[in-house]
Amino acid sequence: MENSYIVLGNGFSIDLVQKMEKAEEIDLANLFSKGEHVLYPKTNTRGFYHENIHQICGI
């Protein structure tokens, strides 16, 4: 049996969040805005945060 994969992009995510009426709670325009709350599973440390992320990404 062959493996099949479906790749969904950010457009799908934005549409899904809007249909769920969660656009006010989930900010897909700035995925790094809550990065300090996401832990890197291997080390259990803040893995998706950089103190200068706003300058790096221009946000």
JOQUIUR-V722958 format. One record per residue. N is the residue number from 1. RES is the residue in one letter. PHI is phi in whole degrees, -180 to 180 (none if undefined). OMEGA is omega in whole degrees, 0 to 359 (* if undefined). Layout:
BEGIN
{{N,RES,PHI,OMEGA} {N,RES,PHI,OMEGA}}
END
This chain:
BEGIN
{{1,M,none,180} {2,E,-81,174} {3,N,-85,175} {4,S,-122,181} {5,Y,-127,174} {6,I,-117,179} {7,V,-106,181} {8,L,-113,182} {9,G,-95,183} {10,N,-65,177} {11,G,-60,177} {12,F,-64,180} {13,S,-61,180} {14,I,-62,180} {15,D,-63,180} {16,L,-62,180} {17,V,-63,178} {18,Q,-67,179} {19,K,-66,178} {20,M,-79,183} {21,E,58,180} {22,K,-119,184} {23,A,-60,179} {24,E,-74,183} {25,E,-93,185} {26,I,-114,183} {27,D,-95,180} {28,L,-83,178} {29,A,-72,181} {30,N,-135,184} {31,L,-69,179} {32,F,-92,185} {33,S,-64,179} {34,K,-117,184} {35,G,-58,181} {36,E,-69,180} {37,H,-95,183} {38,V,-97,181} {39,L,-93,175} {40,Y,-76,189} {41,P,-58,185} {42,K,-70,184} {43,T,-111,181} {44,N,59,176} {45,T,-115,180} {46,R,-65,186} {47,G,-101,185} {48,F,-125,182} {49,Y,-142,173} {50,H,-138,186} {51,E,-59,180} {52,N,-111,184} {53,I,-58,181} {54,H,-65,179} {55,Q,-73,182} {56,I,-65,184} {57,C,-91,181} {58,G,71,181} {59,I,-115,*}}
END
